[in-house]
Amino acid sequence: MAHSTQMQSLITDEQQLISAAYDPSGYSIPVYDDGFGQLYILRDSLGVRGICRAKTWEDAYSICEDEFFPEADETMDELIREYGFKREHVKIVMGATGEREAKYPDDYPNGKLAPTFVRWETRNTPDPEAWIDNELFQEAFGFRPNGPNKDDVHKHGIYAKDLNGESLDILTQETLDDIGIKLTITEYGQ
């Protein structure tokens, strides 16, 4: 008997996702249907954030950024004040006169570091324009691909990431059963 590696889809191209809710409480879960593709479930440290339908995982993630991730609580001024500095990571080496920053190409003959490596050092230089490239900002926040959504208060189009982790996975019947979610799916035009 041949083993099938194909998962059965929970929705067909002739159907649309109308709603999702926890069963039996009826507590609503946000949904978004992009017209065709498979269903994906977004979870974070607080539980299910939303269910969407998309052609690819990348499209589904983009939908989640636009529709399901919460808006950053901070204003633009607060974000610039908090992350408005340039971060550089430099190698500190032991030179003839003591510790110093490694210089390229002098300290890298034949492509390898010649002096003794001591440590990495992080330097923060104030720069109000650098917040967007600041790795600490990028770790905690992202930009909605289509700008602010209708529910955003600050209207800056920046969402907050869950620092405890997020997962976006294909939604299966087993996941629906495990979590206790009921989907409402109808034929198009009904």
N, C-alpha and C positions, 0 to 999 in steps of 0.2 A: 504494500500500500504506500503510495507516494505521500509525503508530508508537504502540505501547502504552507508556504512562507507568506502568502498574501493575507493581509488582515481584511476582514469584512468591514466595509465602510458603514458608519452609522447614518449616513445621509447620502442621497443620490443627487445628481445634477438637476432633477426635476422637482426637488424639494427645497424648502427653505427653513432655516432655524428661526423659530419665533421667540422662544423663551427657555429658561432653565431655572430650576428651583430645587432646594433641598426637600427630600421626601422623608417624613410626612409633614414637616413644619411649614412648607410652602415658602420659606424665605427665598427671595429672588436672587439670582446670580446674573450679573450683567452679561449680555451676549452681543455679538456682532457677526452678521452674515455678509461675506464678501461676494456672494453669488454662486460660487462653485468651489470645489475642493473638499478637503477633509476637515474634521473638527479637531481643534486644539484646546487644551485646558491650561490656563495660567494659574500657578499656585505660588504663594510666598509664605512667609513665616506666620501669617495670620489665617491662612486657609486658601480657599479658591477665590481668585481675584476676578476671573471671567472666563468665558468660553467663546471662541471665535471660529469662523470657518474661513479657510484661505487655501489657495493653490499650493503654496510652499511654506515651510517653516519660517523663512525670512519674511514673507508677506504677513504671516500670523504675528511675528514679533513686532513688526511695524504697526500693525493694528493695535496690539497691546500697548505700545508706547503712546499711541494717539488716544486710545479709548479707556484703558484699564489702569495704567499706572497713575498714582495720585500726583497732583500738582505739587511742586515744591512749595513749602510754607513760606520760605524766605522771599523777600522782595529783591529786586535787582540790586538796590543799594546794599542790602545785607550780604548778598552773594559776592559782590565786588569787594566789599570790606573784608569778608571772611577769606576769599580765595584770590584776591588781587595781588599776587606775587608770583615771580618766576622761580621755579624749582630746578636746580641743577644738581646732578649727582657726579661728583668728581673723585678720581682715584688719588689717594694720598700715598706717597712713596717715601722711602728713606733715602735721601740723597747724601752727598758728601758733607753738607752743612746742616743736616737734620731733616725733619719732615717737610715735605713740600708737595704741591700739586703736580701730578704727572703731566708732561707736555708732549703733545704729538707734533712732529714725528721724532723729536730728539730722544725721547725715552723708549722708543719702539724700533730699534734697529732690527732689520730682517722681520718686521711685523710682530715681534714679541716684546713684552715689557722687560726692560733690562734692570732697572732698579728694583729693590725689594718692596713689594706691595705691603702697605700697612693697614689701610681701611678705606671704606667708601665714606665720603662726607657729603651731606646734603646742605646746599646753600639756598636760602630763600632771599630773593631780592625784591623789594616792593616794586610793583608794576601794575597799576589799575587795569591795564589792557590785557594782562596775562591770565585772568581768571578762567577764561574759556579753555585754555590749554593746560591748566593746573591739574595734575594727576589726582589730587585729592578731590577736586570738584568733579572730575570725570568718574571717579569711583562711586560717588554718592548721588550724582544727578545725570540726566540725559536731556536731549532736546526732542520734543514731539516732532516727527517728520513733517506733519502738516500744520505746525504752529499750534497756538492755544486751542483747546476744545471749548465747547459751549459751557461746560461746568467750571472752567478755570476762573479763579478769582483775580489773580495777579496779572493774567493775560500775557505772561512772558514766554510761554511755550516750553517751560522747563519742568520736567517731572522728577520725582524723588525715587531712587532705587531702594529696594529692601536690602539693607546691608547684611541681613541674615540669610539671604539667598532667595532666588526665584527659579522656577522651572516652567518651561513651556514644552508640553508633550502632546503627542497625538492622543486624542480622547478615545478610549476603548470602552466596550460594554463592561469589562471587568472593573475599570476605574469608576464608571457610573455606579455599579453595584456596590463597590467598596465604600465609596463616599456617601452614597444615597442621594443621587441626583436624578431628577426626572426632566427629560427634555420634551419640549413641544415642537414638533416638526410637522409641517403641512405641505401639501402639493402646491406649487406655484399657481396663483390665480384663485385660490380658495379663500 
